[in-house]
């Protein structure tokens, strides 16, 4: 999922909940202008900020990323230290092995 897609998803969830940008900015402890830059994709999101936004929107990071828990997200750093998440699908074989292991543990 690209940064613009994440930003669009954050905006869509905020609007579904009828929250204003000002309200979310206050919840995050930032200005409305700074929050607006998140929704336009101008501000790169760190993993920490993604969790803070999810909390303020009373949702999960999975919901913000529009995915399920069978994905892996790697965080790497750019030249300015901002984190970016990259989506990698878990293989069917890994899921199968995980399910077999989970059934043994029961």
C-alpha positions, -999 to 999 in steps of 0.1 A, spaced: 0 0 0 14 34 -10 16 64 12 -12 82 -8 -35 52 -3 -29 51 34 -36 88 36 -68 84 16 -78 55 39 -72 76 70 -93 104 56 -121 80 46 -123 65 81 -122 100 97 -151 111 75 -170 79 82 -168 87 119 -178 123 113 -146 136 129 -131 169 118 -95 174 110 -93 198 140 -106 171 163 -80 145 151 -53 171 153 -62 178 189 -62 141 197 -27 138 182 -14 169 198 -6 186 165 -20 215 145 -48 211 120 -24 221 92 0 194 103 -28 169 103 -40 180 69 -6 172 55 -10 136 68 -42 132 48 -27 147 16 4 124 19 28 154 23 39 140 57 55 106 58 40 84 85 62 66 110 49 34 125 44 52 158 23 78 142 2 52 124 -6 36 157 -14 70 173 -38 78 144 -54 44 146 -60 50 183 -74 84 178 -98 70 151 -107 42 174 -97 16 149 -67 -7 142 -37 -3 121 -49 -32 100 -81 -12 92 -60 19 83 -39 -2 60 -71 -19 47 -56 -54 52 -58 -84 75 -34 -99 100 -19 -123 74 4 -96 61 39 -86 73 50 -50 74 87 -41 74 98 -7 86 128 8 70 143 43 73 148 68 46 176 94 46 156 117 70 147 89 94 110 87 85 96 51 86 78 36 56 59 3 57 61 -22 29 35 -49 25 46 -84 19 21 -112 16 27 -143 38 29 -174 16 2 -200 17 28 -225 30 37 -203 59 0 -199 68 -5 -237 66 25 -243 89 13 -217 113 -22 -233 114 -7 -267 119 15 -254 148 -15 -236 164 -36 -268 163 -8 -288 180 -6 -262 208 -43 -265 216 
